[in-house]
């Protein structure tokens, strides 16, 4: 049975669990209610504008730098806030879901920063969301430990990575917490629970409440976050400007508003990150109806493609011009037991990180602790004793709108292997996600919701423009579902088929697979697990 608690109109519909009352206190729920009361209407309006803009782009509207904000871009006088304690040196950052083992391993990994990811790396079951908050609270209190069924123990060491939390995006909701029957914003839930319980604790420990902000599409959405920070700090008596937030530039529309986004968040800004996988997903999604934006197999679209080089170089120039850190993209390789495969994977990672460091990035992301030493070595070679290279302003860089959209140069038809791989990755990720796992190692790569989104929108785009037939996709779908069911007899094969068909083969392309699949499959109801 679900239970209901009421405070400031917030109802808890999720199934109770061990120690949940430590997170879902009346005071914490009241805090969420106040944030919802202040910002729910603005969030709703901004999401409506997202849909209108997407419709305009699908109808052939041009995408360019804003004609409403040239003064912000032209003004050389403004800069973001100085780097906060624990965020001065960010040469290697690790990401992962806030489950108990990952929390300990990431904080102990030797990375400068750990991004605890409630978004793409977390399947948003009620258990994962509340359990993740408990793990972060325990980590901040330095009382977290974990023992495997085999008896292996995990405990925190002395030198820990700086904790940064990524809440879910503005488009998502938390259906287990409602006001007047309306679900709360998942962004405000993830941010608010962590901020309420851990902001002052982090300040007392010498750091602060730090965040990564995902999926922003324009500077108005950044302004909304800034106003959330202002109110949250005011309500809890936290000094203004204590929050720091790094924005992931992972939508094509945000790439045209990097300076404006920094400007809106400037007293709370910790820089920008090149969220490469979601960026590709966003580009395909927004221009999926246009044949000149058809991309080849995912593994053939590398960061050396001209349109991606334009994106990353503009990001470095924008950040350093404003005194902000520029953080590079994810290395998703997962070391395994095959020495030759590991050697080849590490060579790719090294080349990728060398390019980023030489381009001026101040640090970069890895998905596995085994890649931390390699990433550190590369950035040590460029940074030396300096904590960053913000002073390198890259005045040589000039990027046009046409260069950001020059996808045709990287275009080409998909291969049969690429089509099959996208179907297989989609299905196997959906399977893991339905079972509560948001990050899963597949074929030597750590796949998350972003890479699954790329896989399924590419299938939609290829079918739409005749690069592959619907009949061949359906045949491969049957084959991959049969193979998956044979390998994992517990797999919910018909649910996987439904998710794939609804998100990759529907007449219209859904914006995200996560929104609909969450409501259909992950929301706990009375008498069901959540």
C-alpha positions as CSV (number, residue, x, y, z in Angstrom):
1,X,0.0,0.0,0.0
2,X,1.2,3.5,-0.7
3,X,0.9,6.1,2.1
4,X,-0.1,9.7,2.0
5,X,1.5,12.5,4.0
6,X,0.5,16.1,3.7
7,X,2.6,19.1,4.3
8,X,2.4,22.4,2.4
9,X,0.0,20.4,0.1
10,X,2.7,17.8,-1.0
11,X,1.4,14.2,-0.9
12,X,3.8,11.2,-0.9
13,X,2.3,8.5,-3.0
14,X,5.4,6.3,-3.2
15,X,5.7,3.0,-1.3
16,X,7.5,3.5,2.1
17,X,11.0,2.1,2.5
18,X,13.7,1.7,5.0
19,X,14.9,5.2,6.3
20,X,12.8,7.1,3.8
21,X,11.5,9.2,6.6
22,X,15.0,10.7,7.0
23,X,14.7,12.2,3.5
24,X,10.9,12.8,3.2
25,X,10.6,14.9,6.4
26,X,7.7,17.3,6.8
27,X,10.2,20.2,6.6
28,X,11.8,18.9,3.4
29,X,8.4,18.3,1.8
30,X,7.3,21.8,2.8
31,X,10.5,23.1,1.1
32,X,9.6,21.3,-2.1
33,X,6.1,22.7,-1.9
34,X,7.4,26.2,-1.6
35,X,9.7,25.7,-4.7
36,X,6.8,24.2,-6.6
37,X,4.4,27.1,-5.7
38,X,7.0,29.6,-6.8
39,X,8.1,28.1,-10.1
40,X,5.6,25.5,-11.5
41,X,3.8,28.0,-13.8
42,X,7.1,29.3,-15.3
43,X,8.3,25.8,-15.8
44,X,5.1,24.9,-17.6
45,X,5.3,28.0,-19.8
46,X,8.9,27.3,-20.8
47,X,8.1,23.7,-21.7
48,X,5.3,25.0,-23.9
49,X,7.8,27.3,-25.6
50,X,10.1,24.3,-26.2
51,X,7.3,22.5,-28.0
52,X,6.5,25.6,-30.1
53,X,10.2,26.1,-31.0
54,X,10.6,22.4,-32.0
55,X,7.6,22.7,-34.3
56,X,9.1,25.8,-35.9
57,X,12.4,24.0,-36.5
58,X,10.6,20.9,-37.9
59,X,8.8,23.3,-40.3
60,X,12.1,24.6,-41.7
61,X,12.7,27.6,-39.5
62,X,16.4,28.7,-39.3
63,X,18.4,28.4,-36.1
64,X,20.8,31.3,-35.4
65,X,22.3,33.3,-32.6
66,X,19.7,35.4,-30.8
67,X,19.0,38.8,-32.2
68,X,17.5,39.8,-28.8
69,X,20.7,39.5,-26.8
70,X,23.6,40.9,-28.9
71,X,24.5,43.3,-26.0
72,X,25.2,40.4,-23.7
73,X,27.5,38.8,-26.2
74,X,29.2,42.0,-27.1
75,X,29.8,43.3,-23.5
76,X,33.4,42.4,-22.5
77,X,32.9,43.5,-18.9
78,X,30.9,40.7,-17.2
79,X,32.4,37.5,-15.8
80,X,31.1,34.6,-13.8
81,X,31.8,34.1,-10.1
82,X,35.2,32.9,-9.1
83,X,35.6,29.1,-8.8
84,X,34.2,27.8,-5.5
85,X,36.1,25.6,-3.0
86,X,36.5,22.1,-4.5
87,X,35.9,23.3,-8.0
88,X,39.1,25.1,-8.8
89,X,40.9,22.0,-10.2
90,X,38.5,19.8,-12.3
91,X,41.0,18.1,-14.6
92,X,39.2,14.7,-14.3
93,X,35.6,14.2,-13.4
94,X,33.7,10.9,-13.0
95,X,30.0,10.4,-13.4
96,X,27.6,7.7,-12.3
97,X,24.3,6.9,-10.5
98,X,24.1,7.6,-6.8
99,X,23.7,3.9,-5.8
100,X,25.6,2.9,-2.7
101,X,28.6,1.1,-4.4
102,X,29.1,3.8,-7.1
103,X,28.9,6.5,-4.5
104,X,31.8,5.0,-2.6
105,X,33.8,4.0,-5.6
106,X,33.4,7.4,-7.3
107,X,34.3,9.5,-4.3
108,X,37.4,7.2,-3.8
109,X,38.3,7.1,-7.5
110,X,41.0,9.8,-7.5
111,X,38.9,12.1,-9.7
112,X,38.6,15.7,-8.7
113,X,34.8,15.7,-9.0
114,X,32.1,13.1,-8.9
115,X,28.8,14.0,-10.6
116,X,26.1,12.0,-8.8
117,X,23.6,11.6,-11.7
118,X,19.9,11.4,-11.0
119,X,19.3,12.0,-14.7
120,X,20.6,9.9,-17.6
121,X,22.4,7.3,-15.4
122,X,19.5,6.6,-13.1
123,X,16.4,4.7,-13.8
124,X,13.9,6.9,-11.9
125,X,12.2,4.3,-9.8
126,X,11.0,5.6,-6.4
127,X,13.5,3.4,-4.7
128,X,16.4,4.8,-6.8
129,X,15.4,8.4,-6.2
130,X,14.9,8.3,-2.4
131,X,17.7,5.7,-2.0
132,X,20.0,8.0,-4.0
133,X,19.3,10.9,-1.7
134,X,20.0,8.7,1.3
135,X,23.3,7.7,-0.1
136,X,24.3,11.3,-0.7
137,X,23.3,12.2,2.8
138,X,25.3,9.3,4.2
139,X,28.3,10.2,2.0
140,X,28.2,13.9,3.2
141,X,28.0,12.6,6.8
142,X,30.9,10.2,6.0
143,X,29.0,7.3,7.4
144,X,28.4,5.4,4.1
145,X,29.6,1.8,3.6
146,X,28.6,-1.2,1.5
147,X,29.3,-5.0,1.7
148,X,28.6,-7.3,-1.2
149,X,26.9,-10.7,-0.8
150,X,30.4,-12.2,-1.2
151,X,31.7,-10.2,1.7
152,X,33.7,-7.5,-0.1
153,X,33.6,-4.2,1.9
154,X,33.5,-0.7,0.5
155,X,34.3,2.4,2.7
156,X,35.2,6.0,2.1
157,X,38.9,6.9,2.0
158,X,40.5,10.2,3.1
159,X,40.8,12.1,-0.2
160,X,37.4,12.3,-1.8
161,X,36.2,13.8,-5.0
162,X,34.1,17.0,-4.8
163,X,30.4,16.0,-4.9
164,X,28.2,17.6,-7.7
165,X,24.6,16.5,-8.2
166,X,22.8,16.4,-11.5
167,X,19.0,16.6,-11.1
168,X,16.6,15.4,-13.7
169,X,15.7,17.8,-16.5
170,X,12.9,20.3,-16.6
171,X,10.8,18.1,-18.9
172,X,10.5,15.3,-16.3
173,X,8.1,14.9,-13.3
174,X,8.1,12.9,-10.1
175,X,4.8,11.2,-10.0
176,X,5.3,9.8,-6.4
177,X,5.2,13.4,-5.0
178,X,2.1,15.4,-6.0
179,X,0.4,18.7,-5.2
180,X,-3.4,18.7,-5.8
181,X,-3.0,15.6,-7.8
182,X,-0.3,17.2,-10.0
183,X,3.2,15.7,-10.0
184,X,6.1,17.8,-8.9
185,X,8.9,18.8,-11.2
186,X,11.6,16.1,-11.0
187,X,14.2,18.8,-11.3
188,X,12.9,20.5,-8.1
189,X,12.6,17.2,-6.3
190,X,16.1,16.1,-6.9
191,X,17.6,19.6,-6.3
192,X,15.4,20.4,-3.4
193,X,15.9,17.2,-1.4
194,X,19.6,17.3,-1.7
195,X,19.8,21.1,-1.1
196,X,17.6,20.9,2.0
197,X,19.5,18.1,3.6
198,X,23.1,18.7,2.5
199,X,23.7,22.3,1.5
200,X,24.6,23.5,5.0
201,X,26.5,20.3,5.7
202,X,28.6,20.8,2.6
203,X,29.3,24.4,3.5
204,X,30.4,23.3,7.0
205,X,32.7,20.7,5.4
206,X,34.4,23.4,3.3
207,X,32.6,23.0,0.0
208,X,29.0,23.9,-0.9
209,X,25.9,22.7,-2.8
210,X,27.1,22.2,-6.3
211,X,25.0,21.0,-9.3
212,X,25.1,20.0,-13.0
213,X,22.1,21.3,-15.0
214,X,21.0,19.1,-17.8
215,X,19.0,19.5,-21.0
216,X,18.7,23.3,-20.9
217,X,17.5,24.7,-24.3
218,X,17.8,28.4,-23.8
219,X,18.8,31.2,-21.4
220,X,15.3,31.6,-20.0
221,X,15.6,28.1,-18.6
222,X,18.9,29.0,-17.1
223,X,17.2,32.1,-15.6
224,X,14.6,29.9,-14.0
225,X,17.3,27.8,-12.3
226,X,19.0,30.9,-11.1
227,X,15.8,32.1,-9.5
228,X,15.4,28.6,-7.9
229,X,18.8,29.0,-6.4
230,X,18.0,32.5,-5.0
231,X,14.8,31.4,-3.4
232,X,16.3,28.2,-2.0
233,X,19.2,30.0,-0.4
234,X,16.8,32.6,1.0
235,X,14.5,30.0,2.5
236,X,17.3,28.1,4.3
237,X,19.4,31.1,5.2
238,X,22.3,30.1,2.9
239,X,24.4,33.1,1.7
240,X,23.5,34.2,-1.8
241,X,25.9,32.9,-4.4
242,X,26.9,29.8,-2.4
243,X,25.3,27.5,-5.0
244,X,27.4,26.7,-8.0
245,X,26.1,25.1,-11.2
246,X,27.7,23.8,-14.4
247,X,25.4,23.7,-17.4
248,X,25.6,20.9,-19.8
249,X,25.5,22.2,-23.4
250,X,23.7,19.2,-24.7
251,X,21.0,20.6,-26.9
252,X,21.6,22.2,-30.3
253,X,19.5,25.3,-29.3
254,X,21.6,25.9,-26.1
255,X,24.8,25.9,-28.3
256,X,23.5,29.2,-29.8
257,X,23.0,30.7,-26.3
258,X,26.2,29.7,-24.4
259,X,27.1,33.3,-23.4
260,X,23.5,34.1,-22.4
261,X,23.3,31.0,-20.3
262,X,26.5,31.9,-18.4
263,X,25.2,35.5,-18.0
264,X,21.9,34.4,-16.4
265,X,23.7,32.1,-13.9
266,X,26.8,34.3,-13.5
267,X,26.8,34.6,-9.7
268,X,26.1,30.9,-9.4
269,X,28.0,29.6,-12.5
270,X,30.7,27.0,-12.5
271,X,31.1,26.8,-16.2
272,X,29.8,24.7,-19.1
273,X,30.3,21.0,-20.1
274,X,30.3,19.5,-23.6
275,X,27.6,16.9,-23.2
276,X,28.4,15.2,-26.5
277,X,25.9,12.3,-26.6
278,X,22.8,14.3,-25.7
279,X,24.0,17.0,-28.1
280,X,23.9,14.6,-31.0
281,X,20.5,13.3,-29.8
282,X,19.2,16.9,-29.7
283,X,20.5,17.7,-33.1
284,X,19.0,14.6,-34.7
285,X,15.7,15.1,-32.9
286,X,15.3,18.8,-33.8
287,X,16.1,18.2,-37.5
288,X,14.9,14.6,-37.9
289,X,12.4,15.7,-40.6
290,X,15.2,17.1,-42.8
291,X,17.1,14.8,-45.2
292,X,20.2,17.0,-45.1
293,X,20.6,16.2,-41.4
294,X,20.8,12.4,-41.7
295,X,23.8,11.1,-39.8
296,X,25.7,7.8,-40.3
297,X,26.3,5.1,-37.6
298,X,26.9,6.6,-34.2
299,X,30.5,5.2,-33.9
300,X,31.3,7.0,-37.2
301,X,30.3,10.4,-35.9
302,X,33.5,11.4,-33.9
303,X,34.3,14.6,-32.1
304,X,36.6,15.5,-35.0
305,X,33.6,16.0,-37.3
306,X,33.6,19.7,-38.3
307,X,30.2,20.6,-36.7
308,X,31.3,19.0,-33.4
309,X,34.7,20.8,-33.6
310,X,32.8,24.1,-34.0
311,X,30.6,23.3,-30.9
312,X,33.5,22.3,-28.6
313,X,35.8,25.2,-29.7
314,X,33.0,27.7,-29.2
315,X,32.3,26.3,-25.8
316,X,36.0,26.7,-24.7
317,X,36.2,30.2,-26.1
318,X,32.9,31.3,-24.5
319,X,33.8,29.9,-21.1
320,X,37.3,31.3,-20.9
321,X,36.2,34.7,-22.1
322,X,33.9,34.9,-19.1
323,X,36.3,33.3,-16.5
324,X,34.5,30.0,-16.4
325,X,35.7,26.4,-16.6
326,X,35.1,24.4,-19.8
327,X,34.7,20.7,-19.1
328,X,35.0,18.1,-21.9
329,X,32.8,15.2,-22.8
330,X,32.3,11.7,-21.7
331,X,34.8,8.8,-22.3
332,X,32.3,5.9,-22.0
333,X,34.7,3.0,-22.4
334,X,34.6,0.4,-19.7
335,X,37.8,-1.7,-19.1
336,X,37.2,-5.4,-19.2
337,X,39.2,-8.7,-19.2
338,X,40.4,-8.6,-22.8
339,X,43.8,-6.9,-22.7
340,X,43.9,-6.2,-26.5
341,X,40.4,-4.7,-26.5
342,X,41.4,-2.6,-23.4
343,X,44.5,-1.4,-25.1
344,X,42.6,-0.2,-28.2
345,X,39.9,1.4,-26.0
346,X,42.5,3.3,-23.9
347,X,44.2,4.5,-27.1
348,X,40.9,6.0,-28.3
349,X,40.4,7.7,-24.9
350,X,43.9,9.1,-24.9
351,X,43.5,10.7,-28.3
352,X,40.1,12.1,-27.3
353,X,41.5,13.6,-24.0
354,X,44.6,14.9,-25.7
355,X,42.4,16.8,-28.2
356,X,40.3,18.3,-25.4
357,X,43.3,19.4,-23.3
358,X,45.1,20.9,-26.3
359,X,41.9,22.7,-27.4
360,X,41.8,24.4,-24.0
361,X,39.4,22.4,-21.9
362,X,40.1,22.5,-18.1
363,X,39.1,18.9,-17.5
364,X,37.0,16.1,-18.8
365,X,34.6,13.2,-17.9
366,X,35.1,9.5,-17.6
367,X,32.5,6.8,-16.8
368,X,34.7,4.3,-15.1
369,X,37.3,4.6,-12.3
370,X,39.8,2.7,-14.5
371,X,40.0,5.7,-16.8
372,X,40.7,8.3,-14.1
373,X,44.5,7.8,-14.2
374,X,44.7,8.1,-18.0
375,X,42.5,11.3,-18.1
376,X,44.6,12.8,-15.2
377,X,47.9,12.0,-17.0
378,X,46.8,13.7,-20.2
379,X,45.6,16.9,-18.5
380,X,48.6,16.9,-16.2
381,X,50.7,17.0,-19.3
382,X,49.0,20.1,-20.5
383,X,48.1,21.9,-17.2
384,X,51.2,21.0,-15.2
385,X,50.9,22.6,-11.8
386,X,48.2,25.0,-13.0
387,X,44.6,24.0,-11.8
388,X,43.1,25.0,-15.1
389,X,43.7,27.0,-18.3
390,X,41.0,29.6,-18.1
391,X,43.5,32.3,-19.0
392,X,43.7,30.7,-22.5
393,X,40.9,32.6,-24.1
394,X,41.0,31.2,-27.6
395,X,40.6,34.5,-29.3
396,X,41.5,32.6,-32.5
397,X,38.1,30.9,-32.5
398,X,35.2,32.3,-34.6
399,X,32.2,30.1,-35.1
400,X,29.2,30.8,-37.3
401,X,25.7,29.3,-37.2
402,X,26.4,27.5,-40.4
403,X,29.4,25.8,-38.9
404,X,27.4,24.6,-36.0
405,X,24.9,23.1,-38.4
406,X,27.3,21.7,-41.0
407,X,26.1,18.1,-40.5
408,X,26.2,17.2,-44.2
409,X,30.0,17.0,-44.1
410,X,29.7,14.1,-41.6
411,X,26.7,12.5,-43.3
412,X,26.4,9.2,-45.0
413,X,24.1,6.2,-45.1
414,X,23.9,3.8,-42.2
415,X,25.4,0.3,-42.4
416,X,23.5,-2.9,-41.7
417,X,25.7,-3.4,-38.6
418,X,24.9,0.1,-37.4
419,X,21.2,-0.4,-37.8
420,X,21.3,-3.7,-35.8
421,X,23.6,-2.1,-33.2
422,X,21.2,0.7,-32.6
423,X,18.3,-1.7,-32.2
424,X,20.2,-3.9,-29.9
425,X,21.5,-1.1,-27.7
426,X,18.0,0.4,-27.4
427,X,16.4,-2.9,-26.4
428,X,19.1,-3.9,-23.9
429,X,19.2,-0.4,-22.4
430,X,15.3,-0.4,-22.1
431,X,15.5,-3.8,-20.4
432,X,18.0,-2.6,-17.8
433,X,16.1,0.6,-17.3
434,X,12.9,-1.2,-16.6
435,X,14.7,-3.3,-14.0
436,X,16.0,-0.1,-12.3
437,X,19.4,0.2,-13.8
438,X,20.2,3.5,-15.5
439,X,23.8,2.9,-16.6
440,X,24.7,-0.4,-18.2
441,X,27.9,-1.7,-19.8
442,X,27.3,-3.0,-23.3
443,X,30.0,-4.1,-25.7
444,X,32.7,-2.2,-23.8
445,X,30.8,1.1,-23.4
446,X,28.8,2.5,-20.6
447,X,25.4,3.2,-22.1
448,X,22.9,5.5,-20.4
449,X,19.6,7.2,-21.4
450,X,21.5,9.7,-23.7
451,X,23.0,6.9,-25.9
452,X,19.8,5.0,-26.0
453,X,18.0,8.2,-27.1
454,X,20.6,8.6,-30.0
455,X,20.1,4.9,-31.0
456,X,16.3,5.1,-31.2
457,X,16.0,8.6,-32.9
458,X,18.6,7.5,-35.5
459,X,16.3,4.5,-36.4
460,X,13.3,6.9,-36.7
461,X,15.3,9.3,-38.9
462,X,16.7,6.5,-41.1
463,X,13.3,5.0,-41.7
464,X,11.7,8.4,-42.3
465,X,14.2,9.2,-45.1
466,X,14.4,5.8,-46.6
467,X,18.0,5.1,-45.6
468,X,16.6,1.8,-44.2
469,X,13.2,0.2,-44.7
470,X,10.7,-0.2,-41.9
471,X,10.4,-3.9,-42.8
472,X,14.1,-4.5,-42.2
473,X,14.0,-2.7,-38.9
474,X,11.0,-4.8,-37.8
475,X,12.8,-8.0,-38.9
476,X,15.9,-7.0,-36.9
477,X,13.7,-6.0,-34.0
478,X,12.2,-9.5,-33.9
479,X,15.7,-11.1,-34.1
480,X,17.1,-9.0,-31.3
481,X,14.1,-9.5,-29.0
482,X,14.4,-13.2,-29.5
483,X,18.1,-13.1,-28.7
484,X,17.6,-10.9,-25.7
485,X,14.8,-13.2,-24.4
486,X,16.9,-16.3,-24.8
487,X,19.8,-14.6,-22.9
488,X,17.6,-13.1,-20.2
489,X,14.4,-15.2,-19.7
490,X,13.1,-12.6,-17.2
491,X,13.1,-9.8,-19.8
492,X,9.8,-8.1,-20.4
493,X,10.0,-8.7,-24.2
494,X,6.6,-7.3,-25.1
495,X,7.1,-4.2,-23.0
496,X,10.5,-3.7,-24.7
497,X,8.8,-4.1,-28.1
498,X,6.1,-1.5,-27.2
499,X,8.7,1.1,-26.0
500,X,10.7,0.7,-29.2
501,X,7.8,0.9,-31.5
502,X,6.3,3.9,-29.7
503,X,9.6,5.8,-29.7
504,X,11.5,4.7,-32.8
505,X,8.7,3.6,-35.2
506,X,5.8,5.9,-34.5
507,X,4.4,8.3,-37.1
508,X,5.7,11.3,-35.0
509,X,9.0,11.3,-33.2
510,X,8.5,11.5,-29.4
511,X,10.9,14.1,-27.7
512,X,12.1,11.6,-25.1
513,X,11.6,7.9,-24.5
514,X,11.9,8.4,-20.7
515,X,8.8,10.5,-20.2
516,X,6.2,8.1,-21.5
517,X,8.0,4.9,-20.4
518,X,8.4,6.3,-16.9
519,X,4.6,6.9,-16.6
520,X,3.7,3.5,-18.1
521,X,6.3,1.3,-16.5
522,X,8.1,2.8,-13.5
523,X,5.5,4.6,-11.5
524,X,4.5,2.6,-8.5
525,X,0.8,2.3,-7.7
526,X,-0.9,0.9,-4.6
527,X,0.1,-2.7,-4.2
528,X,2.9,-2.6,-6.8
529,X,6.6,-2.0,-6.4
530,X,8.0,1.4,-7.1
